[in-house]
Amino acid sequence: MTYLTIPAELDKRLSALAAKAHVSKDEYALHALEEYLEDQEDYLQALEISQRVERGEEKTIPYEDVIRQYENDHSSH
């Protein structure tokens, strides 16, 4: 279990938002933390892939090729 000390101004903002959303401060804070962690995980994954591309370990596909393939796959015959 982790406990956080929230600075007074941040706690005031959290209280106001939670009241407006009709949820508890804990629920609001947990949701915000979950969203933040997901964003950070996505960022780190993108950074890792970008570094692999720079090292030549990962291939990219030009946007035009993706669109062309999509159009070919979805054209009526």
C-alpha positions in Angstrom: 0.0 0.0 0.0 1.3 3.4 -0.9 0.3 6.6 0.8 0.9 10.1 -0.6 1.0 13.5 1.0 -0.7 15.8 -1.4 0.2 19.5 -1.2 -2.6 21.7 0.1 -3.2 23.5 -3.3 -3.3 20.3 -5.2 -5.6 18.8 -2.6 -7.9 21.8 -3.0 -8.1 21.3 -6.7 -8.7 17.6 -6.3 -11.5 18.3 -3.9 -13.1 20.7 -6.2 -12.9 18.4 -9.2 -14.1 15.4 -7.3 -17.1 17.4 -6.0 -18.0 18.5 -9.5 -17.7 15.0 -10.8 -19.7 13.6 -7.9 -17.0 11.1 -7.0 -14.6 10.6 -4.1 -11.2 12.2 -4.1 -9.7 8.8 -3.9 -11.6 7.6 -7.0 -10.6 10.8 -8.9 -7.0 10.6 -7.9 -6.7 6.9 -8.7 -8.2 7.5 -12.1 -5.8 10.3 -12.8 -2.8 8.3 -11.7 -3.9 5.3 -13.9 -4.2 7.6 -16.9 -0.8 9.2 -16.2 0.9 5.8 -15.8 -0.7 4.6 -19.1 0.6 7.7 -20.8 4.1 7.2 -19.4 4.1 3.5 -20.4 3.0 4.5 -24.0 5.7 7.2 -24.1 8.4 4.8 -23.0 7.3 2.2 -25.5 7.3 4.7 -28.3 10.8 5.9 -27.2 12.1 2.4 -27.2 10.7 1.7 -30.7 12.1 5.0 -31.9 15.6 4.1 -30.6 15.4 0.7 -32.3 14.5 2.4 -35.6 17.4 4.8 -35.2 19.7 1.8 -34.7 18.3 0.0 -37.7 16.8 -2.8 -35.6 13.2 -1.9 -36.5 11.6 -1.2 -40.0 9.2 1.5 -40.7 6.6 1.6 -43.5 6.0 4.8 -45.4 2.6 6.3 -44.9 1.9 6.2 -48.7 2.6 2.5 -48.8 0.2 1.8 -46.0 -2.6 3.8 -47.7 -1.9 2.1 -51.1 -2.1 -1.3 -49.4 -5.3 -0.4 -47.6 -6.9 0.9 -50.8 -5.8 -2.3 -52.6 -7.2 -4.5 -49.9 -10.5 -2.6 -49.8 -11.2 -1.9 -53.4 -14.2 -3.5 -55.0 -13.5 -6.0 -57.6 
